[in-house]
Amino acid sequence: MTEIPKSTIFTTTLVRRVAQQTGLSQPVVRQVLGASLTTVQAALAAGERVTLPGFGTFYTGERQEARVRSVRDGRQMTIPARRVAAFRVGEVLKRVVAGPQPRRRRLFGLSR
């Protein structure tokens, strides 16, 4: 089940928070963020993977052609094959988002 986010952070807020953490000015942070995202986009367009250890990996995949039926008029339609961008979450980010997990008790040296 998908949970509704409590709030959404837009670019302005992200830039402000990074500027506060790094001591850099907001215009510099905005420029670095923009250049970073442009670099990721260019790499994906070239078919490369972009891995940020612990955070995750951006990559591209192929979506196959699909035959579907139009809900509006019932006609068969073909959705052409296409390349799509995807993201695989890294282990550190998974743990941070999941929060602290209760420790499992071991019974007689065996885990349950």
The first five atom37 places (N, CA, C, CB, O) and aatype in JSON, in Angstrom:
{
  "aatype": [12, 16, 6, 9, 14, 11, 15, 16, 9, 13, 16, 16, 16, 10, 19, 1, 1, 19, 0, 5, 5, 16, 7, 10, 15, 5, 14, 19, 19, 1, 5, 19, 10, 7, 0, 15, 10, 16, 16, 19, 5, 0, 0, 10, 0, 0, 7, 6, 1, 19, 16, 10, 14, 7, 13, 7, 16, 13, 18, 16, 7, 6, 1, 5, 6, 0, 1, 19, 1, 15, 19, 1, 3, 7, 1, 5, 12, 16, 9, 14, 0, 1, 1, 19, 0, 0, 13, 1, 19, 7, 6, 19, 10, 11, 1, 19, 19, 0, 7, 14, 5, 14, 1, 1, 1, 1, 10, 13, 7, 10, 15, 1],
  "atom_mask": [
    [1, 1, 1, 1, 1],
    [1, 1, 1, 1, 1],
    [1, 1, 1, 1, 1],
    [1, 1, 1, 1, 1],
    [1, 1, 1, 1, 1],
    [1, 1, 1, 1, 1],
    [1, 1, 1, 1, 1],
    [1, 1, 1, 1, 1],
    [1, 1, 1, 1, 1],
    [1, 1, 1, 1, 1],
    [1, 1, 1, 1, 1],
    [1, 1, 1, 1, 1],
    [1, 1, 1, 1, 1],
    [1, 1, 1, 1, 1],
    [1, 1, 1, 1, 1],
    [1, 1, 1, 1, 1],
    [1, 1, 1, 1, 1],
    [1, 1, 1, 1, 1],
    [1, 1, 1, 1, 1],
    [1, 1, 1, 1, 1],
    [1, 1, 1, 1, 1],
    [1, 1, 1, 1, 1],
    [1, 1, 1, 0, 1],
    [1, 1, 1, 1, 1],
    [1, 1, 1, 1, 1],
    [1, 1, 1, 1, 1],
    [1, 1, 1, 1, 1],
    [1, 1, 1, 1, 1],
    [1, 1, 1, 1, 1],
    [1, 1, 1, 1, 1],
    [1, 1, 1, 1, 1],
    [1, 1, 1, 1, 1],
    [1, 1, 1, 1, 1],
    [1, 1, 1, 0, 1],
    [1, 1, 1, 1, 1],
    [1, 1, 1, 1, 1],
    [1, 1, 1, 1, 1],
    [1, 1, 1, 1, 1],
    [1, 1, 1, 1, 1],
    [1, 1, 1, 1, 1],
    [1, 1, 1, 1, 1],
    [1, 1, 1, 1, 1],
    [1, 1, 1, 1, 1],
    [1, 1, 1, 1, 1],
    [1, 1, 1, 1, 1],
    [1, 1, 1, 1, 1],
    [1, 1, 1, 0, 1],
    [1, 1, 1, 1, 1],
    [1, 1, 1, 1, 1],
    [1, 1, 1, 1, 1],
    [1, 1, 1, 1, 1],
    [1, 1, 1, 1, 1],
    [1, 1, 1, 1, 1],
    [1, 1, 1, 0, 1],
    [1, 1, 1, 1, 1],
    [1, 1, 1, 0, 1],
    [1, 1, 1, 1, 1],
    [1, 1, 1, 1, 1],
    [1, 1, 1, 1, 1],
    [1, 1, 1, 1, 1],
    [1, 1, 1, 0, 1],
    [1, 1, 1, 1, 1],
    [1, 1, 1, 1, 1],
    [1, 1, 1, 1, 1],
    [1, 1, 1, 1, 1],
    [1, 1, 1, 1, 1],
    [1, 1, 1, 1, 1],
    [1, 1, 1, 1, 1],
    [1, 1, 1, 1, 1],
    [1, 1, 1, 1, 1],
    [1, 1, 1, 1, 1],
    [1, 1, 1, 1, 1],
    [1, 1, 1, 1, 1],
    [1, 1, 1, 0, 1],
    [1, 1, 1, 1, 1],
    [1, 1, 1, 1, 1],
    [1, 1, 1, 1, 1],
    [1, 1, 1, 1, 1],
    [1, 1, 1, 1, 1],
    [1, 1, 1, 1, 1],
    [1, 1, 1, 1, 1],
    [1, 1, 1, 1, 1],
    [1, 1, 1, 1, 1],
    [1, 1, 1, 1, 1],
    [1, 1, 1, 1, 1],
    [1, 1, 1, 1, 1],
    [1, 1, 1, 1, 1],
    [1, 1, 1, 1, 1],
    [1, 1, 1, 1, 1],
    [1, 1, 1, 0, 1],
    [1, 1, 1, 1, 1],
    [1, 1, 1, 1, 1],
    [1, 1, 1, 1, 1],
    [1, 1, 1, 1, 1],
    [1, 1, 1, 1, 1],
    [1, 1, 1, 1, 1],
    [1, 1, 1, 1, 1],
    [1, 1, 1, 1, 1],
    [1, 1, 1, 0, 1],
    [1, 1, 1, 1, 1],
    [1, 1, 1, 1, 1],
    [1, 1, 1, 1, 1],
    [1, 1, 1, 1, 1],
    [1, 1, 1, 1, 1],
    [1, 1, 1, 1, 1],
    [1, 1, 1, 1, 1],
    [1, 1, 1, 1, 1],
    [1, 1, 1, 1, 1],
    [1, 1, 1, 0, 1],
    [1, 1, 1, 1, 1],
    [1, 1, 1, 1, 1],
    [1, 1, 1, 1, 1]
  ],
  "atom_positions": [
    [[0.84, -1.17, 0.0], [0.0, 0.0, 0.0], [0.89, 1.24, 0.0], [-0.96, 0.0, 1.21], [1.85, 1.31, 0.76]],
    [[0.57, 2.21, -0.84], [1.36, 3.42, -0.93], [0.88, 4.42, 0.12], [1.26, 4.03, -2.34], [-0.31, 4.72, 0.23]],
    [[1.84, 4.92, 0.89], [1.51, 5.89, 1.92], [1.62, 7.3, 1.35], [2.44, 5.73, 3.15], [2.54, 7.58, 0.57]],
    [[0.71, 8.17, 1.72], [0.76, 9.55, 1.25], [1.85, 10.28, 2.03], [-0.63, 10.25, 1.43], [1.87, 10.23, 3.26]],
    [[2.76, 10.97, 1.31], [3.83, 11.69, 2.01], [3.27, 12.78, 2.9], [4.82, 12.29, 1.0], [2.24, 13.39, 2.59]],
    [[3.96, 13.04, 4.01], [3.53, 14.08, 4.94], [3.7, 15.46, 4.31], [4.32, 14.0, 6.25], [2.9, 16.36, 4.54]],
    [[4.75, 15.61, 3.51], [4.97, 16.87, 2.8], [5.91, 16.6, 1.64], [5.53, 17.97, 3.75], [6.53, 15.54, 1.56]],
    [[6.03, 17.56, 0.76], [6.9, 17.45, -0.4], [7.95, 18.55, -0.32], [6.1, 17.54, -1.72], [7.63, 19.71, -0.06]],
    [[9.2, 18.19, -0.55], [10.28, 19.18, -0.57], [10.56, 19.52, -2.02], [11.58, 18.65, 0.15], [10.89, 18.64, -2.82]],
    [[10.43, 20.78, -2.36], [10.72, 21.25, -3.71], [12.16, 21.77, -3.76], [9.73, 22.35, -4.14], [12.84, 21.84, -2.73]],
    [[12.6, 22.12, -4.95], [13.98, 22.54, -5.17], [14.4, 23.68, -4.24], [14.17, 22.98, -6.62], [15.5, 23.65, -3.7]],
    [[13.55, 24.66, -4.05], [13.9, 25.81, -3.22], [14.25, 25.38, -1.8], [12.75, 26.81, -3.2], [15.24, 25.84, -1.23]],
    [[13.43, 24.5, -1.23], [13.69, 24.03, 0.13], [14.95, 23.18, 0.19], [12.49, 23.22, 0.64], [15.75, 23.32, 1.12]],
    [[15.14, 22.32, -0.8], [16.34, 21.49, -0.85], [17.59, 22.37, -0.94], [16.28, 20.53, -2.05], [18.57, 22.12, -0.23]],
    [[17.56, 23.37, -1.79], [18.71, 24.28, -1.94], [18.97, 25.0, -0.63], [18.45, 25.3, -3.08], [20.13, 25.12, -0.21]],
    [[17.93, 25.48, 0.03], [18.1, 26.2, 1.29], [18.73, 25.3, 2.35], [16.75, 26.75, 1.79], [19.65, 25.72, 3.06]],
    [[18.23, 24.06, 2.47], [18.75, 23.14, 3.49], [20.21, 22.76, 3.22], [17.89, 21.89, 3.54], [21.02, 22.71, 4.15]],
    [[20.54, 22.5, 1.96], [21.94, 22.16, 1.63], [22.84, 23.36, 1.89], [22.06, 21.71, 0.15], [23.95, 23.19, 2.39]],
    [[22.38, 24.56, 1.57], [23.17, 25.76, 1.83], [23.43, 25.93, 3.33], [22.45, 27.01, 1.27], [24.53, 26.29, 3.73]],
    [[22.41, 25.67, 4.15], [22.58, 25.77, 5.6], [23.57, 24.74, 6.11], [21.23, 25.59, 6.3], [24.39, 25.06, 6.98]],
    [[23.52, 23.52, 5.6], [24.41, 22.45, 6.06], [25.85, 22.64, 5.61], [23.91, 21.12, 5.57], [26.78, 22.26, 6.32]],
    [[26.04, 23.23, 4.44], [27.39, 23.34, 3.87], [28.03, 24.7, 4.07], [27.35, 23.02, 2.41], [29.25, 24.83, 3.97]],
    [[27.23, 25.71, 4.35], [27.77, 27.06, 4.46], [27.97, 27.73, 3.11], [0.0, 0.0, 0.0], [28.49, 28.85, 3.04]],
    [[27.56, 27.06, 2.02], [27.66, 27.65, 0.69], [26.45, 28.55, 0.45], [27.74, 26.55, -0.41], [25.42, 28.41, 1.12]],
    [[26.58, 29.46, -0.48], [25.45, 30.34, -0.79], [24.4, 29.56, -1.58], [25.92, 31.59, -1.58], [24.72, 28.58, -2.26]],
    [[23.15, 30.01, -1.5], [22.08, 29.34, -2.21], [22.28, 29.35, -3.73], [20.77, 30.0, -1.88], [22.0, 28.33, -4.37]],
    [[22.76, 30.46, -4.33], [23.0, 30.41, -5.78], [24.04, 29.36, -6.18], [23.45, 31.77, -6.26], [23.91, 28.72, -7.23]],
    [[25.07, 29.18, -5.36], [26.1, 28.17, -5.66], [25.49, 26.77, -5.55], [27.32, 28.31, -4.71], [25.72, 25.92, -6.41]],
    [[24.72, 26.53, -4.49], [24.09, 25.22, -4.3], [23.13, 24.94, -5.45], [23.35, 25.16, -2.95], [23.1, 23.82, -5.96]],
    [[22.34, 25.94, -5.86], [21.4, 25.76, -6.96], [22.15, 25.4, -8.25], [20.57, 27.06, -7.18], [21.69, 24.55, -9.01]],
    [[23.3, 26.03, -8.48], [24.09, 25.75, -9.68], [24.66, 24.33, -9.63], [25.23, 26.79, -9.83], [24.63, 23.61, -10.63]],
    [[25.18, 23.93, -8.48], [25.74, 22.58, -8.33], [24.64, 21.52, -8.48], [26.45, 22.43, -6.95], [24.83, 20.51, -9.15]],
    [[23.49, 21.76, -7.86], [22.38, 20.82, -7.97], [21.93, 20.7, -9.42], [21.2, 21.26, -7.07], [21.71, 19.6, -9.92]],
    [[21.79, 21.82, -10.08], [21.39, 21.81, -11.5], [22.38, 21.07, -12.37], [0.0, 0.0, 0.0], [22.0, 20.28, -13.23]],
    [[23.67, 21.32, -12.14], [24.7, 20.64, -12.92], [24.7, 19.13, -12.63], [26.09, 21.24, -12.62], [24.91, 18.33, -13.53]],
    [[24.47, 18.76, -11.38], [24.43, 17.35, -11.01], [23.28, 16.64, -11.71], [24.29, 17.19, -9.49], [23.46, 15.56, -12.28]],
    [[22.11, 17.24, -11.68], [20.95, 16.62, -12.31], [21.1, 16.56, -13.83], [19.68, 17.38, -11.95], [20.69, 15.57, -14.45]],
    [[21.67, 17.59, -14.42], [21.91, 17.59, -15.86], [22.89, 16.49, -16.24], [22.45, 18.96, -16.32], [22.73, 15.84, -17.27]],
    [[23.9, 16.28, -15.41], [24.89, 15.22, -15.66], [24.25, 13.85, -15.57], [26.05, 15.33, -14.66], [24.54, 12.97, -16.38]],
    [[23.37, 13.64, -14.58], [22.67, 12.37, -14.44], [21.79, 12.14, -15.68], [21.8, 12.34, -13.14], [21.77, 11.04, -16.23]],
    [[21.06, 13.16, -16.1], [20.2, 13.04, -17.28], [21.0, 12.68, -18.52], [19.43, 14.34, -17.51], [20.6, 11.81, -19.3]],
    [[22.13, 13.34, -18.72], [22.97, 13.07, -19.9], [23.52, 11.65, -19.86], [24.14, 14.08, -19.97], [23.57, 10.97, -20.89]],
    [[23.92, 11.2, -18.68], [24.45, 9.83, -18.55], [23.35, 8.81, -18.87], [25.0, 9.59, -17.12], [23.61, 7.83, -19.58]],
    [[22.15, 9.02, -18.37], [21.04, 8.1, -18.65], [20.69, 8.11, -20.13], [19.81, 8.47, -17.81], [20.43, 7.06, -20.71]],
    [[20.69, 9.28, -20.74], [20.4, 9.39, -22.17], [21.43, 8.63, -22.99], [20.35, 10.86, -22.61], [21.12, 8.12, -24.07]],
    [[22.67, 8.56, -22.5], [23.74, 7.84, -23.18], [23.74, 6.34, -22.84], [25.09, 8.45, -22.83], [24.59, 5.6, -23.32]],
    [[22.79, 5.91, -22.01], [22.69, 4.5, -21.66], [23.58, 4.08, -20.51], [0.0, 0.0, 0.0], [23.77, 2.89, -20.27]],
    [[24.13, 5.04, -19.78], [25.0, 4.73, -18.65], [24.19, 4.61, -17.36], [26.1, 5.8, -18.49], [23.09, 5.15, -17.26]],
    [[24.76, 3.89, -16.38], [24.2, 3.84, -15.03], [24.88, 4.91, -14.2], [24.38, 2.42, -14.38], [26.04, 5.24, -14.42]],
    [[24.14, 5.45, -13.24], [24.72, 6.41, -12.3], [24.5, 5.85, -10.9], [24.08, 7.86, -12.46], [23.36, 5.74, -10.45]],
    [[25.59, 5.5, -10.23], [25.5, 4.9, -8.9], [26.03, 5.86, -7.85], [26.27, 3.57, -8.85], [27.15, 6.36, -7.95]],
    [[25.21, 6.11, -6.84], [25.61, 6.91, -5.69], [25.61, 5.93, -4.52], [24.63, 8.16, -5.44], [24.55, 5.64, -3.96]],
    [[26.79, 5.42, -4.14], [26.86, 4.37, -3.13], [26.07, 4.71, -1.87], [28.3, 4.11, -2.77], [26.19, 5.79, -1.31]],
    [[25.25, 3.73, -1.45], [24.43, 3.91, -0.26], [23.1, 4.57, -0.56], [0.0, 0.0, 0.0], [22.11, 4.3, 0.11]],
    [[23.06, 5.43, -1.58], [21.83, 6.14, -1.93], [21.02, 5.36, -2.95], [22.16, 7.54, -2.48], [19.83, 5.09, -2.73]],
    [[21.66, 4.99, -4.06], [20.94, 4.22, -5.07], [21.58, 4.32, -6.44], [0.0, 0.0, 0.0], [22.62, 4.95, -6.61]],
    [[20.92, 3.7, -7.41], [21.42, 3.66, -8.78], [20.32, 4.08, -9.75], [21.95, 2.26, -9.13], [19.21, 3.55, -9.71]],
    [[20.65, 5.03, -10.6], [19.78, 5.43, -11.7], [20.2, 4.61, -12.91], [19.86, 6.99, -11.98], [21.39, 4.45, -13.16]],
    [[19.24, 4.09, -13.65], [19.56, 3.31, -14.85], [18.4, 3.4, -15.82], [19.88, 1.83, -14.49], [17.34, 3.94, -15.48]],
    [[18.59, 2.88, -17.03], [17.53, 2.85, -18.02], [17.16, 1.42, -18.32], [17.94, 3.6, -19.3], [17.98, 0.51, -18.17]],
    [[15.94, 1.22, -18.74], [15.46, -0.1, -19.13], [14.56, 0.03, -20.34], [0.0, 0.0, 0.0], [14.18, 1.14, -20.73]],
    [[14.24, -1.08, -20.92], [13.36, -1.1, -22.09], [11.98, -1.6, -21.68], [13.95, -1.99, -23.21], [11.85, -2.65, -21.05]],
    [[10.98, -0.87, -22.02], [9.61, -1.31, -21.8], [9.11, -1.86, -23.13], [8.7, -0.14, -21.27], [9.2, -1.19, -24.16]],
    [[8.57, -3.08, -23.11], [8.12, -3.73, -24.33], [6.84, -3.1, -24.87], [7.9, -5.22, -24.08], [6.09, -2.45, -24.14]],
    [[6.62, -3.32, -26.15], [5.37, -2.89, -26.78], [4.21, -3.59, -26.07], [5.38, -3.2, -28.31], [4.31, -4.76, -25.71]],
    [[3.12, -2.86, -25.89], [1.97, -3.44, -25.18], [0.7, -3.25, -26.01], [1.8, -2.8, -23.78], [0.49, -2.19, -26.6]],
    [[-0.13, -4.28, -26.04], [-1.44, -4.19, -26.7], [-2.46, -3.98, -25.58], [-1.76, -5.5, -27.57], [-2.56, -4.79, -24.66]],
    [[-3.23, -2.91, -25.68], [-4.22, -2.58, -24.65], [-5.56, -2.26, -25.31], [-3.74, -1.37, -23.78], [-5.64, -2.03, -26.52]],
    [[-6.58, -2.25, -24.51], [-7.91, -1.9, -25.01], [-8.27, -0.54, -24.43], [-8.99, -3.0, -24.62], [-8.12, -0.3, -23.23]],
    [[-8.74, 0.36, -25.3], [-9.15, 1.69, -24.89], [-10.38, 1.59, -23.99], [-9.44, 2.58, -26.12], [-11.37, 0.94, -24.33]],
    [[-10.32, 2.24, -22.84], [-11.45, 2.25, -21.91], [-12.61, 3.05, -22.52], [-11.04, 2.85, -20.54], [-13.78, 2.72, -22.3]],
    [[-12.28, 4.06, -23.26], [-13.3, 4.96, -23.81], [-14.16, 4.29, -24.89], [-12.63, 6.19, -24.39], [-15.39, 4.35, -24.82]],
    [[-13.52, 3.64, -25.87], [-14.31, 3.1, -26.98], [-14.09, 1.61, -27.24], [-14.01, 3.87, -28.23], [-14.67, 1.06, -28.18]],
    [[-13.25, 0.94, -26.43], [-13.06, -0.49, -26.56], [-12.14, -0.94, -27.68], [0.0, 0.0, 0.0], [-11.94, -2.14, -27.86]],
    [[-11.57, 0.0, -28.44], [-10.67, -0.38, -29.54], [-9.33, -0.86, -29.02], [-10.47, 0.81, -30.5], [-8.85, -0.41, -27.98]],
    [[-8.72, -1.79, -29.78], [-7.37, -2.25, -29.46], [-6.39, -1.14, -29.83], [-7.02, -3.59, -30.21], [-6.52, -0.51, -30.88]],
    [[-5.41, -0.92, -28.96], [-4.37, 0.08, -29.22], [-3.02, -0.56, -28.94], [-4.57, 1.37, -28.35], [-2.92, -1.51, -28.17]],
    [[-1.99, -0.03, -29.58], [-0.64, -0.5, -29.34], [0.16, 0.64, -28.73], [0.03, -1.03, -30.65], [0.26, 1.73, -29.29]],
    [[0.74, 0.36, -27.57], [1.65, 1.33, -26.95], [3.05, 0.9, -27.38], [1.49, 1.38, -25.34], [3.47, -0.21, -27.08]],
    [[3.77, 1.78, -28.08], [5.07, 1.37, -28.61], [6.1, 1.11, -27.51], [5.59, 2.44, -29.55], [6.0, 1.63, -26.4]],
    [[7.1, 0.28, -27.84], [8.21, 0.02, -26.93], [8.95, 1.34, -26.7], [9.18, -1.08, -27.5], [8.98, 2.2, -27.58]],
    [[9.53, 1.49, -25.53], [10.26, 2.73, -25.24], [11.28, 2.5, -24.14], [9.3, 3.85, -24.84], [11.22, 1.53, -23.39]],
    [[12.21, 3.42, -24.08], [13.22, 3.4, -23.03], [12.7, 4.21, -21.85], [14.59, 3.97, -23.54], [12.12, 5.28, -22.03]],
    [[12.92, 3.7, -20.64], [12.44, 4.39, -19.45], [13.56, 4.53, -18.43], [11.24, 3.65, -18.83], [14.47, 3.7, -18.38]],
    [[13.5, 5.57, -17.63], [14.45, 5.77, -16.53], [13.92, 5.04, -15.3], [14.68, 7.29, -16.24], [12.71, 4.98, -15.08]],
    [[14.84, 4.51, -14.51], [14.45, 3.8, -13.3], [15.47, 4.1, -12.19], [14.34, 2.27, -13.55], [16.56, 4.6, -12.46]],
    [[15.09, 3.79, -10.95], [15.95, 4.03, -9.8], [15.85, 2.85, -8.86], [15.56, 5.35, -9.07], [14.75, 2.4, -8.52]],
    [[16.99, 2.35, -8.44], [17.03, 1.26, -7.45], [17.61, 1.84, -6.16], [17.89, 0.03, -7.97], [18.72, 2.37, -6.16]],
    [[16.88, 1.73, -5.07], [17.27, 2.3, -3.79], [18.45, 1.52, -3.2], [16.07, 2.29, -2.8], [18.47, 0.29, -3.23]],
    [[19.43, 2.26, -2.67], [20.59, 1.65, -2.03], [20.27, 1.17, -0.62], [0.0, 0.0, 0.0], [19.27, 1.57, -0.02]],
    [[21.13, 0.31, -0.1], [20.9, -0.29, 1.22], [20.87, 0.74, 2.35], [21.97, -1.32, 1.5], [20.03, 0.64, 3.24]],
    [[21.78, 1.7, 2.33], [21.81, 2.7, 3.41], [20.52, 3.51, 3.41], [23.03, 3.64, 3.25], [19.93, 3.73, 4.47]],
    [[20.07, 3.95, 2.23], [18.84, 4.72, 2.14], [17.65, 3.87, 2.61], [18.61, 5.21, 0.7], [16.76, 4.39, 3.29]],
    [[17.62, 2.6, 2.25], [16.55, 1.71, 2.72], [16.48, 1.7, 4.23], [16.75, 0.28, 2.19], [15.4, 1.82, 4.82]],
    [[17.65, 1.54, 4.87], [17.68, 1.48, 6.34], [17.27, 2.8, 6.97], [19.09, 1.09, 6.82], [16.55, 2.81, 7.97]],
    [[17.71, 3.92, 6.39], [17.37, 5.23, 6.94], [15.86, 5.47, 6.86], [18.12, 6.36, 6.2], [15.25, 5.95, 7.82]],
    [[15.27, 5.13, 5.73], [13.83, 5.34, 5.54], [13.02, 4.41, 6.44], [13.44, 5.13, 4.07], [11.99, 4.81, 6.99]],
    [[13.47, 3.16, 6.6], [12.75, 2.18, 7.42], [12.77, 2.54, 8.89], [13.34, 0.8, 7.22], [11.86, 2.17, 9.64]],
    [[13.82, 3.26, 9.33], [13.92, 3.62, 10.74], [14.47, 2.46, 11.55], [0.0, 0.0, 0.0], [14.76, 1.39, 11.0]],
    [[14.6, 2.67, 12.84], [15.15, 1.61, 13.69], [14.22, 0.39, 13.7], [15.37, 2.12, 15.12], [13.0, 0.52, 13.83]],
    [[14.82, -0.76, 13.57], [14.07, -2.02, 13.58], [14.29, -2.72, 14.91], [14.5, -2.94, 12.39], [15.39, -2.69, 15.46]],
    [[13.24, -3.35, 15.44], [13.42, -4.08, 16.7], [14.37, -5.25, 16.49], [12.06, -4.59, 17.26], [14.38, -5.88, 15.43]],
    [[15.17, -5.53, 17.49], [16.1, -6.65, 17.4], [15.33, -7.94, 17.55], [17.21, -6.55, 18.46], [14.42, -8.04, 18.38]],
    [[15.71, -8.92, 16.76], [15.07, -10.24, 16.87], [15.7, -11.01, 18.01], [15.2, -11.03, 15.55], [16.92, -11.0, 18.19]],
    [[14.86, -11.67, 18.78], [15.36, -12.52, 19.86], [15.77, -13.85, 19.29], [14.29, -12.71, 20.96], [15.12, -14.39, 18.4]],
    [[16.84, -14.38, 19.8], [17.28, -15.7, 19.38], [16.92, -16.69, 20.47], [18.81, -15.72, 19.08], [17.17, -16.47, 21.66]],
    [[16.33, -17.79, 20.06], [15.98, -18.84, 20.99], [16.93, -20.0, 20.79], [14.51, -19.29, 20.82], [16.97, -20.61, 19.72]],
    [[17.69, -20.29, 21.81], [18.64, -21.39, 21.78], [19.62, -21.29, 20.63], [17.9, -22.69, 21.7], [20.0, -22.3, 20.04]],
    [[20.04, -20.07, 20.3], [21.02, -19.87, 19.23], [20.45, -19.91, 17.83], [0.0, 0.0, 0.0], [21.19, -19.78, 16.86]],
    [[19.13, -20.09, 17.7], [18.5, -20.14, 16.38], [17.7, -18.88, 16.16], [17.6, -21.38, 16.25], [17.01, -18.41, 17.06]],
    [[17.79, -18.33, 14.95], [16.96, -17.16, 14.66], [15.62, -17.63, 14.12], [17.67, -16.21, 13.63], [15.52, -18.68, 13.49]],
    [[14.59, -16.82, 14.37], [13.25, -17.2, 13.9], [12.95, -16.56, 12.59], [12.19, -16.83, 14.92], [11.87, -16.77, 12.04]]
  ]
}
